Amino acid sequence: MSLDVPPRPSPSAPASWSPPAVPPVLAAVGEGRQPPQSAGRGFRVLHALLRLGAETEHQLADIARAAHLQPSHASKLLKAASLEHLVEPGSRRGTYRLTRDARALAPDLPSTRQATETVRRILQDLQQETQLAVAWHEPHFSPGLGLHLTLLDLACPTPQLRAAAAQRDTDLRMSAAGRAALAYTPAELAVSADGSALTLAPTVRDTIRSTRIALRRCPGICTLATPVLRGQHLIAVLSITGADQLFHDPLQAQEFAVLLRRSAGRAAEAGSAPARRTA
């Protein structure tokens, strides 16, 4: 049995083979030209998702409008981005959101909402007192999204702590900030995007309510979170994150908890101050 192997062309033979064509985008970059419009439009849908809100899912029509594209064209580009694991379908039909990998490429993007100067000052003071990463989250409930937390501000001494301090877990039960929120959220609102109940074990919920501290340990990292309450109503969650070894000493951990709760109390009082009137 013989194998039909094409002969190697000799140097003197006429050219009968040519290298594969370079993709147009790479060719354009190599020659210093602008890439074709389709590549630029692909980036536009990603920028649109970032502007609309990196943490939530968005309707195709809204993405197309923000990217200045026709919905049909935006749909094709989003499907192409999903093959690169930059975009994924949302929980509702016709919605898309950035994947966690894509969001990690731009950790310093400003939030769609801005923290107030009072909140920013409280975070800075707490960060200076503890030398830990400090974050401020606010709870929201939306049909089709369920209960979710929006990161409004983050004061972080080292870039390595940013991802842990941001606590971007989609399952609120997996983060300290999420647990603190769930301990004070009515059951009818404590649901995920698909309507599943987000419940804490009774012992966990009762511990958080009695101490006003939720804890979450990851390899080498520890986060403490406390609710910011106005009366009995949850208005925000304040958290601190640092190396786990810093929390091994019970006295040190207790001091962190005291400072955290004190800052949350300051924030609650500052938020209610405009409602006070003097006689």
Disulfide bonds with the S-S distance in Angstrom:
none
